[in-house]
Amino acid sequence: MKYRLFGNSGLRVSEISLGTMTFGEDWGWGTAKDEARKIYDAYRTAGGNFIDTANLYTNGTSETLIGEFMREHRQSVVLATKYTNAAPGNDPNAAGNHRKSMVQAIEASLRRLKTDYIDLYWMHIWDQLTPVEEVMRAFDDLVSQGKVLYIGISDAPAWWIAQANTLAELRGWTQFIGLQIEYSLLERTVERELIPMAKAFKMGLVAWSPLAGGLLSGKYHSGDAKDSRLTTEMGKNFRRTGEGPDRIVAALEKISKQVGRSLAQVALAWLRYRDIPVIPIIGARRISQLEDNLASLELELTAEQIGALDKASAIEMGFPHDFYAKELVRTFSYGGLRDKILAA
């Protein structure tokens, strides 16, 4: 395992993050405690230090198990958890981005995780209601209190994140150093606005569902999908159909045969060749799955193979990106001198 500086910080995190949404059986498709411990230990033995969980995962069981597993080596773990989401109920303040939700969530997470601080605290999803000033000041207070070291943002539009970080910079508050997004060969629309925004703000990129819920492992083509979370009622919101997945899986299969590696390894390796290095979050229900995913770090792809995957998964960039690429627009916007103007 190698390590990367995370975003605009000195924090060192492993090239792959261990996702623990499957730790616990509360949701009907997770991993029992003993197997979860084996997966956690195998990840740590491989050199992994970047653990991803959330207050909602398996109704809090995920955090409880992580707290127990890391008890003897807390200082060497980069612990990331999240707030915002809550199970359906009668309390209108149980979920959301607001300060009350944040404070209640982190206090509960600290108890379950049996720790005094969180290394990286994510806002899990934009609630489209809470003022940005409230969110960023509340985050800054947690950092000042020593309960949080760094903050990150997940599942929010680029304009809101840019507004939040610019506001924080102007007011001397803590800024987001990480962006967590769905990103894979099957989900590349983030390349339109979110990834350029992350590059501009020097944010670390973390990808959830880097195998598109198992679609890019080929299991749905082989029929071995009985135990996948995408076959559950919850998973129906993440399923994809149509020609796109078939085309991409076919490209993966071709390269998989060329390199003698699994489809999942090829799909994960592709993420390392993006403009900004991407740290995939891998979740596993069995040791064999974890070992296969970790082996992707040893796989090198050729420029031709990367090009084939890029072509198979290409998206339309849309306006204004396609507009900027037009020859007439480029001619006028640079006064005919684009080739003579050097970028910084």
C-alpha positions as CSV (number, residue, x, y, z in Angstrom):
1,M,0.0,0.0,0.0
2,K,1.2,3.5,-0.9
3,Y,-0.1,6.7,0.6
4,R,-1.2,10.1,-0.7
5,L,-1.4,13.5,0.7
6,F,-5.1,14.2,1.0
7,G,-6.2,17.4,-0.7
8,N,-4.7,20.6,0.4
9,S,-3.4,19.1,3.7
10,G,-0.5,17.1,5.1
11,L,-2.8,14.2,6.0
12,R,-1.5,10.8,4.6
13,V,-4.1,8.3,3.5
14,S,-3.8,5.0,1.8
15,E,-4.5,4.6,-1.9
16,I,-7.7,2.6,-1.2
17,S,-10.2,3.4,1.5
18,L,-12.1,0.6,3.3
19,G,-15.9,1.2,3.1
20,T,-17.8,-0.3,6.1
21,M,-21.4,0.2,5.1
22,T,-21.6,-3.6,5.1
23,F,-20.4,-4.0,8.6
24,G,-23.4,-5.3,10.6
25,E,-26.5,-7.3,9.6
26,D,-29.1,-4.7,10.6
27,W,-30.1,-4.0,7.0
28,G,-30.4,-7.7,6.0
29,W,-27.5,-7.9,3.6
30,G,-24.4,-7.0,5.7
31,T,-21.5,-8.8,7.2
32,A,-21.5,-10.5,10.6
33,K,-19.1,-9.2,13.2
34,D,-16.5,-12.0,12.9
35,E,-16.2,-11.7,9.1
36,A,-16.1,-7.9,9.4
37,R,-13.2,-8.2,11.8
38,K,-11.3,-10.5,9.3
39,I,-11.9,-8.0,6.5
40,Y,-10.8,-5.1,8.7
41,D,-7.6,-6.9,9.8
42,A,-6.8,-7.9,6.3
43,Y,-7.1,-4.3,5.1
44,R,-4.9,-3.1,8.0
45,T,-2.3,-5.9,7.3
46,A,-2.1,-4.7,3.7
47,G,-1.2,-1.2,5.0
48,G,-4.6,0.4,4.7
49,N,-5.3,3.2,7.1
50,F,-8.3,5.1,5.7
51,I,-11.6,3.8,7.1
52,D,-14.9,5.2,5.9
53,T,-18.2,4.9,7.8
54,A,-21.2,7.0,8.6
55,N,-23.7,7.5,11.5
56,L,-26.5,5.9,9.5
57,Y,-24.7,2.8,8.3
58,T,-26.4,-0.4,9.6
59,N,-28.2,1.8,12.1
60,G,-25.0,2.7,13.9
61,T,-23.6,-0.9,14.1
62,S,-20.9,-0.1,11.6
63,E,-19.4,2.7,13.8
64,T,-19.8,0.5,16.9
65,L,-17.8,-2.3,15.2
66,I,-15.1,0.0,13.9
67,G,-14.7,1.5,17.4
68,E,-14.1,-1.9,18.8
69,F,-11.7,-3.0,16.0
70,M,-9.5,0.0,16.1
71,R,-9.3,0.3,19.9
72,E,-5.7,-0.8,20.3
73,H,-4.4,1.3,17.4
74,R,-6.6,4.3,17.1
75,Q,-3.7,6.7,16.5
76,S,-2.7,5.0,13.3
77,V,-6.2,5.1,11.7
78,V,-7.5,7.9,9.5
79,L,-11.1,7.7,10.6
80,A,-13.7,9.2,8.4
81,T,-17.4,9.3,9.3
82,K,-20.4,11.4,8.2
83,Y,-23.5,13.2,9.4
84,T,-26.8,14.4,7.8
85,N,-28.8,11.3,7.3
86,A,-31.2,9.7,9.8
87,A,-33.6,6.8,9.7
88,P,-37.3,7.7,9.1
89,G,-39.0,9.0,12.2
90,N,-41.0,11.8,13.8
91,D,-38.1,14.3,14.6
92,P,-37.8,17.0,11.9
93,N,-34.3,17.9,13.2
94,A,-32.9,14.3,13.3
95,A,-31.5,14.7,9.7
96,G,-30.2,17.7,7.7
97,N,-27.1,19.8,7.4
98,H,-27.9,22.2,10.2
99,R,-26.0,22.8,13.4
100,K,-28.3,20.8,15.7
101,S,-28.1,17.7,13.4
102,M,-24.4,18.0,13.2
103,V,-23.8,18.3,17.0
104,Q,-26.2,15.5,17.8
105,A,-24.7,13.2,15.1
106,I,-21.1,13.8,16.1
107,E,-21.7,13.2,19.8
108,A,-23.5,9.9,19.0
109,S,-20.7,8.9,16.6
110,L,-18.0,9.6,19.1
111,R,-19.7,7.4,21.7
112,R,-20.1,4.5,19.2
113,L,-16.6,4.8,17.9
114,K,-15.2,5.1,21.4
115,T,-12.9,8.0,20.4
116,D,-12.4,11.6,21.3
117,Y,-12.0,12.9,17.8
118,I,-12.8,12.2,14.1
119,D,-10.0,12.6,11.6
120,L,-12.2,13.5,8.6
121,Y,-15.9,14.5,9.1
122,W,-18.0,14.5,6.0
123,M,-21.3,16.3,5.3
124,H,-23.0,13.3,3.8
125,I,-25.5,14.9,1.4
126,W,-26.7,18.5,0.7
127,D,-30.1,19.0,2.3
128,Q,-30.9,22.0,0.0
129,L,-32.2,23.9,3.0
130,T,-29.5,24.9,5.5
131,P,-27.7,28.2,4.9
132,V,-24.1,27.7,3.8
133,E,-22.9,30.0,6.6
134,E,-24.4,27.9,9.3
135,V,-22.8,24.7,7.9
136,M,-19.3,26.1,7.6
137,R,-19.3,28.0,10.9
138,A,-20.6,24.8,12.7
139,F,-17.8,22.7,11.1
140,D,-15.2,25.3,12.2
141,D,-16.5,25.2,15.8
142,L,-16.0,21.4,15.8
143,V,-12.5,21.8,14.6
144,S,-11.8,24.5,17.2
145,Q,-13.1,22.1,19.9
146,G,-10.8,19.4,18.8
147,K,-13.6,17.0,18.0
148,V,-12.8,17.1,14.2
149,L,-9.4,17.5,12.5
150,Y,-10.5,17.9,8.8
151,I,-13.8,18.3,7.0
152,G,-15.1,17.0,3.7
153,I,-18.2,17.2,1.5
154,S,-20.1,14.5,-0.2
155,D,-23.0,14.5,-2.7
156,A,-23.4,18.2,-3.3
157,P,-23.4,20.4,-6.4
158,A,-20.1,22.1,-7.5
159,W,-21.5,25.6,-7.1
160,W,-22.5,25.1,-3.5
161,I,-19.1,23.6,-2.5
162,A,-17.3,26.4,-4.3
163,Q,-19.5,28.9,-2.4
164,A,-18.8,27.1,0.9
165,N,-15.0,27.0,0.6
166,T,-14.8,30.6,-0.7
167,L,-16.8,31.8,2.3
168,A,-14.7,29.8,4.7
169,E,-11.5,31.2,3.2
170,L,-12.7,34.8,3.5
171,R,-13.9,34.4,7.1
172,G,-10.9,32.3,8.2
173,W,-12.9,29.1,8.8
174,T,-12.0,25.6,8.2
175,Q,-12.3,24.6,4.5
176,F,-13.3,21.3,2.9
177,I,-10.2,19.3,1.9
178,G,-12.0,16.3,0.4
179,L,-14.8,15.6,-2.0
180,Q,-16.6,12.3,-2.0
181,I,-18.6,11.5,-5.1
182,E,-20.0,8.5,-7.1
183,Y,-17.4,8.0,-9.7
184,S,-16.7,5.0,-11.9
185,L,-16.6,4.0,-15.6
186,L,-20.3,3.9,-15.4
187,E,-20.7,7.3,-13.7
188,R,-18.6,10.0,-15.3
189,T,-20.9,13.0,-15.3
190,V,-19.0,14.3,-12.3
191,E,-16.2,15.2,-14.8
192,R,-18.4,18.2,-16.1
193,E,-18.3,20.4,-13.0
194,L,-17.4,18.6,-9.7
195,I,-14.0,17.3,-10.6
196,P,-12.8,20.6,-12.2
197,M,-14.0,22.3,-9.1
198,A,-12.1,19.9,-6.8
199,K,-9.0,20.4,-8.9
200,A,-9.3,24.2,-8.5
201,F,-9.7,24.0,-4.7
202,K,-7.0,21.3,-4.4
203,M,-9.5,18.8,-2.9
204,G,-8.8,15.1,-2.4
205,L,-11.1,12.9,-4.4
206,V,-12.8,9.8,-2.9
207,A,-15.1,7.6,-5.0
208,W,-18.0,5.7,-3.6
209,S,-19.4,2.8,-5.7
210,P,-16.3,2.6,-7.9
211,L,-17.6,-0.7,-9.2
212,A,-21.1,0.7,-9.7
213,G,-22.6,-1.6,-7.1
214,G,-21.0,-4.7,-8.6
215,L,-22.0,-4.0,-12.3
216,L,-18.4,-3.4,-13.2
217,S,-17.3,-6.7,-11.6
218,G,-19.3,-8.6,-14.2
219,K,-21.4,-10.4,-11.6
220,Y,-24.7,-9.3,-13.2
221,H,-23.6,-10.7,-16.5
222,S,-22.5,-14.0,-14.9
223,G,-25.7,-14.3,-12.8
224,D,-23.8,-14.3,-9.5
225,A,-25.6,-11.3,-8.0
226,K,-27.8,-13.0,-5.4
227,D,-26.0,-11.5,-2.4
228,S,-25.5,-8.0,-3.8
229,R,-27.1,-5.0,-2.1
230,L,-28.3,-3.9,-5.5
231,T,-30.8,-6.8,-5.4
232,T,-32.4,-5.4,-2.3
233,E,-35.2,-2.9,-2.1
234,M,-32.7,-0.2,-1.0
235,G,-30.5,-1.0,-4.0
236,K,-33.1,-0.4,-6.6
237,N,-32.2,3.3,-6.5
238,F,-28.7,2.5,-7.7
239,R,-29.4,0.1,-10.5
240,R,-28.6,1.0,-14.1
241,T,-29.9,-0.5,-17.3
242,G,-29.5,0.1,-21.0
243,E,-26.7,-0.2,-23.5
244,G,-24.1,1.8,-21.6
245,P,-23.4,-0.8,-18.9
246,D,-23.2,-3.6,-21.5
247,R,-20.8,-1.6,-23.7
248,I,-18.5,-0.8,-20.7
249,V,-18.5,-4.4,-19.3
250,A,-17.6,-5.7,-22.8
251,A,-14.6,-3.3,-22.9
252,L,-13.6,-4.4,-19.4
253,E,-13.9,-8.1,-20.4
254,K,-11.6,-7.5,-23.4
255,I,-8.9,-5.8,-21.3
256,S,-9.4,-8.3,-18.4
257,K,-8.4,-11.1,-20.8
258,Q,-5.4,-9.1,-22.1
259,V,-3.9,-8.6,-18.6
260,G,-5.1,-11.7,-16.9
261,R,-6.9,-9.8,-14.1
262,S,-10.5,-9.6,-12.9
263,L,-12.9,-7.0,-14.3
264,A,-13.1,-5.3,-10.9
265,Q,-9.3,-4.8,-10.8
266,V,-9.3,-3.2,-14.3
267,A,-12.2,-0.9,-13.3
268,L,-10.4,0.2,-10.1
269,A,-7.1,0.6,-11.8
270,W,-8.7,3.0,-14.4
271,L,-9.4,5.4,-11.6
272,R,-5.7,5.9,-10.9
273,Y,-5.2,7.4,-14.4
274,R,-7.6,10.3,-13.9
275,D,-6.5,13.9,-14.0
276,I,-6.7,13.9,-10.2
277,P,-5.8,10.7,-8.4
278,V,-8.9,9.0,-7.1
279,I,-9.1,7.0,-3.9
280,P,-11.8,4.3,-4.3
281,I,-13.9,3.2,-1.3
282,I,-14.1,-0.6,-1.5
283,G,-16.6,-2.5,0.5
284,A,-16.4,-6.3,0.8
285,R,-18.6,-9.0,2.4
286,R,-15.8,-11.6,2.0
287,I,-12.1,-11.6,2.3
288,S,-11.7,-12.9,-1.3
289,Q,-13.5,-9.7,-2.5
290,L,-11.2,-7.5,-0.5
291,E,-8.0,-9.3,-1.7
292,D,-9.2,-9.1,-5.3
293,N,-9.8,-5.3,-5.1
294,L,-6.5,-4.6,-3.3
295,A,-4.7,-6.4,-6.1
296,S,-5.8,-3.6,-8.5
297,L,-3.0,-1.5,-7.0
298,E,-0.4,-3.7,-8.8
299,L,-2.1,-3.5,-12.2
300,E,-0.6,-1.1,-14.8
301,L,-2.7,-0.2,-17.8
302,T,-1.3,0.9,-21.2
303,A,-2.3,4.2,-22.8
304,E,-4.2,2.1,-25.4
305,Q,-6.2,0.2,-22.8
306,I,-7.0,3.4,-20.9
307,G,-8.1,5.0,-24.2
308,A,-10.4,2.0,-24.9
309,L,-12.1,2.3,-21.5
310,D,-12.4,6.1,-21.9
311,K,-14.1,5.6,-25.3
312,A,-16.5,2.9,-24.1
313,S,-17.6,5.1,-21.1
314,A,-17.5,8.5,-22.7
315,I,-20.2,11.0,-21.9
316,E,-21.4,14.1,-23.6
317,M,-19.9,17.1,-21.7
318,G,-22.7,19.5,-22.7
319,F,-22.8,23.2,-22.5
320,P,-20.6,25.2,-21.9
321,H,-17.8,22.6,-22.4
322,D,-18.8,21.6,-25.9
323,F,-19.2,25.2,-26.8
324,Y,-15.7,26.1,-25.7
325,A,-14.3,23.3,-27.9
326,K,-15.8,24.7,-31.1
327,E,-13.1,26.0,-33.4
328,L,-14.9,29.3,-34.2
329,V,-15.4,30.1,-30.5
330,R,-11.7,29.3,-29.7
331,T,-10.6,31.6,-32.6
332,F,-12.6,34.6,-31.4
333,S,-12.1,34.2,-27.7
334,Y,-8.3,34.2,-28.1
335,G,-8.2,36.7,-31.0
336,G,-6.7,34.0,-33.2
337,L,-3.6,33.6,-30.9
338,R,-4.5,30.6,-28.8
339,D,-1.5,28.6,-30.0
340,K,0.8,31.5,-28.9
341,I,-0.6,31.9,-25.4
342,L,1.0,29.8,-22.8
343,A,-1.1,28.6,-19.8
344,A,0.2,29.2,-16.3
